């Protein structure tokens, strides 16, 4: 298991993010990251088109909402799959040290945390975009 060291000068900050990303599982973490980037793309597209075309801004709002929810659900799906895998391994081993068990739980919750982060960041942008759109044009 990787250990994380935090220094005051921030030299290892990229290493910490890379360790968390790989510890969470690169497949699901990459998919959640793509959902975050897609949601941010559609939010920015909506901001650009608020004054030009309300229809495009509305469509971007809906797509950003869908991608934020997809990132959240994928995070929880990956966590559940990780927990099932961890419990299968623990069942096969038998008596397990509580520190190893706690480390496994921490790793399995990284994807759910990243999915929640994706959802919250996107929802803040969606909220601001909804405030900028005319009231009669905002629909879910």
C-alpha positions in Angstrom: 0.0 0.0 0.0 1.3 3.4 -0.9 2.1 5.9 1.9 1.4 9.6 1.5 3.8 12.2 2.8 2.8 15.8 2.8 5.5 18.5 2.9 5.2 22.1 3.6 6.7 23.3 0.3 4.2 21.2 -1.7 6.9 19.4 -3.7 5.1 16.0 -3.6 1.6 17.3 -4.3 1.5 15.8 -7.8 2.7 12.5 -6.4 -0.2 12.5 -3.8 -2.8 13.1 -6.5 -1.3 10.4 -8.7 -1.2 7.9 -5.8 -4.9 8.6 -4.9 -5.9 8.3 -8.6 -4.1 4.9 -9.0 -5.2 3.6 -5.6 -8.8 4.2 -6.5 -8.5 2.2 -9.6 -7.5 3.8 -12.9 -10.4 2.5 -14.9 -13.2 3.9 -12.8 -11.3 7.0 -11.7 -10.6 7.8 -15.4 -14.3 7.3 -16.3 -15.3 9.6 -13.4 -12.7 12.2 -14.5 -14.1 12.1 -18.0 -17.6 12.7 -16.6 -16.2 15.7 -14.7 -14.5 17.1 -17.7 -17.6 16.6 -19.9 -19.9 18.2 -17.3 -17.5 21.2 -17.0 -17.4 21.4 -20.9 -21.2 21.6 -21.1 -21.4 24.1 -18.2 -18.9 26.4 -20.0 -20.7 25.9 -23.3 -23.9 26.9 -21.5 -22.3 30.0 -20.0 -21.0 31.0 -23.5 -24.5 30.6 -25.1 -26.7 32.1 -22.4 -26.9 35.4 -24.3 -26.7 33.9 -27.8 -29.0 30.9 -27.8 -31.0 29.9 -24.9 -31.9 26.5 -26.5 -28.2 25.6 -26.7 -27.7 26.7 -23.1 -30.7 24.6 -21.9 -29.3 21.6 -23.8 -25.9 22.1 -22.2 -27.5 22.4 -18.8 -29.3 19.1 -19.3 -26.1 17.3 -20.5 -24.1 18.7 -17.6 -26.7 17.4 -15.2 -26.6 14.0 -16.8 -22.8 13.8 -16.7 -22.6 14.9 -13.1 -25.1 12.2 -12.1 -23.3 9.6 -14.2 -20.0 10.5 -12.4 -21.7 10.1 -9.0 -23.3 6.8 -9.9 -20.1 5.4 -11.3 -18.2 6.4 -8.2 -20.6 4.4 -6.0 -20.7 1.5 -8.4 -16.9 1.3 -8.3 -16.9 1.5 -4.5 -19.5 -1.4 -4.2 -17.5 -3.5 -6.7 -14.3 -2.8 -4.7 -16.0 -3.7 -1.4 -17.3 -7.0 -2.8 -13.8 -7.8 -4.1 -12.3 -6.9 -0.8 -14.7 -9.0 1.2 -14.2 -11.9 -1.1 -10.4 -11.6 -0.5 -11.0 -11.3 3.3 -13.2 -14.3 3.3 -10.6 -16.4 1.5 -7.8 -15.3 3.9 -9.8 -15.8 7.1 -8.5 -13.9 10.1 -7.4 -10.4 9.0 -5.5 -7.6 10.7 -7.8 -4.6 11.4 -5.3 -2.2 9.9 -5.3 -4.1 6.6 -9.1 -4.1 6.7 -9.2 -0.4 7.3 -6.8 0.3 4.5 -9.0 -1.7 2.1 -12.1 0.2 3.1 -10.2 3.5 2.6 -9.2 2.4 -0.9 -12.7 1.4 -1.8 -14.1 4.7 -0.8 -11.8 6.8 -3.0 -14.0 6.3 -6.1 -17.1 7.3 -4.2 -15.4 10.4 -2.9 -14.2 11.4 -6.4 -17.7 10.8 -7.7 -19.1 13.0 -5.0 -16.5 15.7 -5.8 -17.5 15.5 -9.5 -21.2 15.8 -8.6 -20.7 18.8 -6.3 -18.4 20.8 -8.6 -20.8 20.2 -11.5 -23.9 21.1 -9.5 -22.4 24.4 -8.4 -21.8 25.3 -12.1 -25.3 24.1 -13.0 -26.8 26.2 -10.2 -25.0 29.3 -11.4 -26.0 28.6 -15.0 -29.7 28.2 -14.0 -29.5 31.6 -12.2 -28.3 33.2 -15.5 -31.0 31.6 -17.7 -34.4 33.3 -18.0 -36.9 31.8 -15.6 -39.3 30.4 -18.3 -36.5 28.6 -20.1 -35.0 26.6 -17.2 -36.2 23.0 -17.3 -34.8 19.8 -16.0 
